[in-house]
Amino acid sequence: MHSHMEALWTILQARWETLRREPDAGYSTETVLVTALLVLAALAVVAIVVAKVTEKANGITM
């Protein structure tokens, strides 16, 4: 999961640099930024859910 976050960060940096060079490209860069933030939020939620389910599963005694 760490490599996914690094890849997203690299994409964000590249898009931000594009925005600095071409101010008219802001709309697409903004869309990419919002999408990347939503993906990061989704990954965080999935990680939390997996951790909680794993914790519950480990607590079951047979």
N, C-alpha and C positions, 0 to 999 in steps of 0.2 A: 504494500500500500504506500510505503514511503516513496518508491520510485514513481508512482502515479502523481503524487503531490509535486515531486521535483519536475516532472514533465509538464504539469499544469503551470507551475511557476515559470518555467522557461517560455512556454507559449504566451503567458501573460506579459512577460518582459518584452518579448518580440512585438506583441501587439501595441504595447505602450510606446515602444520606440517608433513604430509606424505612425502612431497618433502624433508624436512630437514632430516628425518629419512632414506629415501631411495632415494638417488640421481638418481638412474636409473628410478624412477617413474616420472621423470620430464616431459616427453612428455604428459602423460595423465593429469598431473597437469596443465601443460601449456594450454592444450585444455580446461580444465574446467575453468581456469582463464579467458581465452579469451571469452568463452561462457558466463560466469557470467557477464563480462563487457559488452558484447553485449546485454544481457538481461536488465541490468541496463540502458543502453543507450535507449533501446526500451521503457522501462517503463517511462523514462524521456520524451521521445518524445510523448508518449501517454498522459501523464499528461499535457504537454504543449498544445497539440491539444484539449484535453477536456476542459481545461481552456479557450482557445480562442473561441471554439464553444459555450461554456456556456456564455461567455461574450457577444458574438454577439447575442445569443438567448435572453438574458436578455435586450438587447438594442432595441429589436423589440417592437413597440407599436401597439396595436390593436385597 
